[in-house]
Each structure stands twice: as structure tokens, then as C-alpha cells.
Amino acid sequence: MLNPEKDNLRQEFIRKRNQLSNDEVLALSVEILTTLKKSFQFMGKKISCYATIPEKKEIITRNIISWLSQKNEIYLPVSDFNDNSLQHARYNMGDALLINSYQIPEPSLSAPRIDDDKIDVVFVPLLAVDQYGNRLGYGKGFYDRFLAKCRQDVTIIGLSFFEPLEKIPSDEYDVPIHYLVTPKSIHDFRKQ
């Protein structure tokens, strides 16, 4: 069901991101990686992280993936637009990525897959987050469906150029994130 308030917020944050220059996106992405390194030291984990869609001015995740892959197994999402679901395929730095029809970089079809309940940490794409960890995504529900199938103890991390909003409308099927990493800070929503 359409939510006009969410749709308006979505358009507002798409505009805000589009106003950033490519140099600003790069600089802020480097700051996010620095902030991330100060607070998290994952080792031996199975981690899902999305690959950046440059046209959407998303946080550049290439360096984050490179850092994480030194001590962990990395999996990238593969989208199925027939049922709006995600699978995850193994990714090693340097592997070729295919660009799907929605401009999303994904591992090859032959890359090994992992079951959702085997993933330890998930980095989710988002447009905005509120002070309760409610995430505003692109509106198709891919990640909410995927996260609902993950283990209860999975760690969910959002990355954002922007600080949390006061409140984002949420639905019963929305899965909140546990942490938000911005260029200047880490927000832990589990303490609430």
C-alpha cells in the first residue's frame, strides 16, 4: 500500500543526495569508512554488503568491502524482480560484477550462494533513518523480506550521509536497523 508521507520523504532524500557532488560523495564515503573502522572489528563473519549504484549517489562501498574482506567472507545481494526477493552470492575483491537491468552491480550467476540464516552481518542501503532505527529504503521491500528470514542475532548496519530524522512512518513488516554509521558518528538503536 502506498504511503504518501514515506514517498515524499523518499523524494526529499533522493534530491538531497543528488545535490552532493561526486567529490563530496567520495569524501563522505571515506569518512564513513573511518567511522566504521573505529567502532567495528569483524572477524570470521559472513557479511552481506551491497555494491554501490553510482547513478544514485549511494555511499561508495568498494573500500568498505575491501576492508571487510580482509578477515571475513563477503556476499553481495542478487535481486529477483519477479518476486522482489534477494539472494546472496559470494564475492572476492576483483571479481567481475554484472550490471542488471536496474543498474545494480551483482556477482555472476555462477558465484556460490549462501542461505539467509547463515549471514552474520548485513549492511543495508537506505535513504534515511529515524532515531528509532526505522529505515527508509527505495520502496520495494527487498531488504525487509530478506531481513525477516535472517537469524534473530544478525547485526544490521545502515550507512548514511545524513544524521537520523526524528520519525519515519513505519509498518509492521519494516525491520529496523541496529546501527547507523554516518561520516561523524555511530548511532546504536539497540539501546532504546
C-alpha positions as a printed Julia matrix, in Angstrom:
192×3 Matrix{Float64}:
  0.0     0.0     0.0
  1.34    3.43   -0.89
  2.29    5.75    1.94
  2.34    9.39    0.72
  4.41   10.56    3.71
  7.08    7.92    3.04
  7.02    8.7    -0.69
  7.53   12.42   -0.01
 10.43   11.69    2.35
 11.91    9.33   -0.23
 11.82   12.05   -2.9
 13.29   14.61   -0.48
 16.28   12.39    0.33
 16.83   11.43   -3.29
 17.03   15.18   -4.02
 19.39   15.76   -1.08
 21.74   13.02   -2.3
 21.59   14.24   -5.88
 22.72   17.68   -4.72
 26.01   16.2    -3.5
 28.89   16.47   -5.93
 30.84   13.33   -6.86
 33.78   14.69   -4.83
 31.51   15.13   -1.79
 30.17   11.58   -2.17
 33.73   10.26   -2.28
 34.92   12.34    0.7
 31.88   11.46    2.84
 32.23    7.77    1.92
 35.85    7.85    3.14
 34.69    9.46    6.41
 32.04    6.75    6.85
 34.7     4.04    6.42
 36.91    5.79    9.0
 33.99    5.98   11.46
 33.14    2.33   10.79
 36.73    1.17   11.45
 36.76    2.96   14.83
 33.71    1.07   16.11
 33.64   -2.37   14.45
 36.23   -5.09   14.06
 34.52   -8.04   12.4
 36.49  -11.26   12.12
 35.42  -14.58   10.62
 31.92  -13.29    9.82
 29.71  -13.87    6.81
 28.81  -10.33    5.75
 26.27   -9.04    3.24
 27.11   -5.66    1.76
 25.55   -4.01   -1.26
 27.58   -2.75   -4.2
 27.13    0.94   -4.94
 24.88    2.17   -7.73
 26.91    5.27   -8.76
 23.99    6.96  -10.53
 22.06    7.01   -7.24
 24.94    8.73   -5.42
 24.99    5.98   -2.82
 27.78    5.65   -0.29
 30.74    4.14   -2.11
 31.04    0.67   -0.57
 34.05   -0.6    -2.58
 36.56    0.4     0.15
 34.27   -0.88    2.91
 34.02   -4.24    1.15
 37.8    -4.31    0.65
 38.39   -3.65    4.37
 35.78   -6.2     5.49
 37.03   -8.88    3.08
 40.45   -8.99    4.77
 39.04  -11.02    7.69
 35.55  -12.04    6.6
 33.54  -13.67    3.81
 31.66  -11.11    1.72
 28.34  -11.74   -0.03
 26.58   -9.33   -2.37
 22.83   -9.28   -2.93
 21.35  -10.55   -6.18
 17.87   -9.17   -6.9
 14.95  -11.15   -8.24
 12.46   -8.62   -9.61
  9.84  -11.32  -10.26
  9.14  -11.68   -6.54
 11.16   -8.74   -5.11
 13.47  -11.06   -3.2
 17.21  -11.17   -2.6
 19.71  -13.99   -2.7
 23.34  -13.52   -1.69
 26.37  -14.61   -3.7
 29.99  -14.88   -2.6
 32.22  -12.01   -3.67
 36.01  -11.71   -3.63
 37.73   -8.41   -4.35
 38.47   -8.22   -8.04
 35.58  -10.48   -9.1
 33.72   -9.08  -12.08
 30.29   -7.66  -11.34
 27.4    -7.75  -13.78
 25.1    -4.74  -14.07
 21.46   -5.86  -14.06
 18.63   -4.1   -15.9
 18.12   -1.78  -12.89
 21.81   -0.74  -12.94
 22.59   -2.76   -9.79
 26.07   -4.38   -9.75
 25.79   -8.07   -8.85
 28.05  -11.14   -8.74
 27.89  -13.63  -11.61
 25.17  -16.25  -11.68
 27.77  -18.95  -11.03
 29.05  -17.42   -7.75
 28.34  -19.63   -4.69
 25.16  -18.69   -2.77
 24.52  -18.56    0.98
 21.31  -19.18    2.92
 19.84  -16.09    4.58
 20.11  -17.6     8.06
 23.88  -18.11    7.68
 24.64  -14.38    7.35
 26.06  -12.68   10.47
 26.13   -9.01    9.45
 24.08   -7.06    6.9
 24.93   -3.62    5.52
 21.67   -2.23    4.14
 21.21    0.54    1.59
 18.91    3.34    2.67
 17.82    6.9     2.0
 17.11    7.94    5.6
 16.77    6.58    9.14
 14.92    7.88   12.19
 16.05    7.96   15.82
 14.46    4.52   16.39
 16.34    2.76   13.58
 13.41    2.75   11.15
 14.86    2.74    7.65
 13.53    4.45    4.56
 14.61    2.43    1.54
 13.73    2.64   -2.13
 10.22    1.31   -1.54
 10.21   -2.22   -2.97
 10.65   -4.09    0.34
 13.54   -6.29   -0.84
 15.52   -5.85    2.38
 12.56   -6.13    4.76
 11.64   -9.51    3.22
 15.26  -10.67    3.35
 15.9    -9.45    6.93
 12.74  -11.21    8.15
 14.4   -14.5     7.11
 17.72  -13.8     8.87
 18.64  -15.08   12.33
 17.47  -13.1    15.36
 21.09  -12.28   16.24
 22.05  -10.87   12.82
 23.66   -7.41   13.06
 22.02   -4.84   10.76
 24.03   -1.73    9.87
 22.91    1.23    7.8
 25.25    3.72    6.13
 24.14    7.3     5.54
 25.49   10.68    4.57
 22.82   12.19    6.85
 22.02   12.08   10.57
 18.78   10.39   11.76
 15.41   12.09   11.42
 13.0    12.4    14.33
 10.45    9.93   12.93
  9.82    7.94    9.76
  6.43    6.25    9.35
  6.85    2.5     9.76
  4.74   -0.55    9.0
  4.56   -3.85   10.88
  6.74   -5.6     8.28
  9.54   -2.97    8.42
 12.71   -4.3    10.05
 14.66   -1.61   11.94
 18.44   -1.4    11.74
 20.7    -1.82   14.79
 23.37    0.74   13.93
 23.7     3.75   11.67
 27.15    4.88   10.54
 27.42    8.47    9.3
 30.53   10.49    8.41
 30.81   11.75   12.0
 29.09    9.26   14.29
 27.7     5.82   15.12
 24.12    5.55   16.32
 23.2     2.43   18.33
 19.44    1.87   18.19
 19.54   -1.32   20.26
 19.96    0.68   23.5
 16.43    2.04   23.25
